[in-house]
Amino acid sequence: MTDVQTEAKRRRRGFERTSGLLQARIREASEARGFSESRLLTHWEEIVGEATAAMSRPVKVSYAKGGFGATLTLLTTGAFAPMVQAEVPKIRDRVNAVYGYNAISRIHVTQTAPTGFSEGRVAFHGPKPEPAPELTPETKAEAHTLSEGVRDEALRQALEKFAGTFLTRQHHKMKEEK
């Protein structure tokens, strides 16, 4: 079938999902890096967990000559490498659960700069910070009192915000200790 015939056949079927149109190309691209299971790339955070996914990215799967005992190569920054290395057994178990058998026998951790390789800038994100606790009216008043003597309005507001957050966290900490 020529490209023109394929295009004409597509037009007759109406709308198609983008995932259906791109599925073959995605499979080709992922298989070029050794990923027979593209879910490993697309659902990395769900597979290994949010904290581990924030520190690492799967780069390549290399298969041994016999077909069993593949090596998964992970990309991470130098600062996160020891933490990722400590998670290797957990990562291997979770990745093998995706494959449905013990496809991955080794995990190789590769360190790089935080922006990644030149072919595709990979940004690593740390865990999401906890939201700031709500300030009570009493805490707001106390923070305002602490910052009253400051003449610069922008600095006074910044100090008041900081004092409010600090005091709220101290109150929560004291409640937890009781």
Buried (B, 14 or more C-beta within 10 A) or exposed (E): EEEEEEEEEEEEEEEEEEEEEEEEEBEEEBEEBBBEBBEBBEEBEEBBBEEBBBBBBBBBBEEEEEEEBBBBBBBBBEEBBEEBEEBBEEBBEBBBEBBEEBBBEEBEBBEBEBEBEEEEEBEBEEEEEEEEEEBEEEBBEBBBEBBEEBEEEEEBEEBBBEBBBEBBEEBEEEEEEE
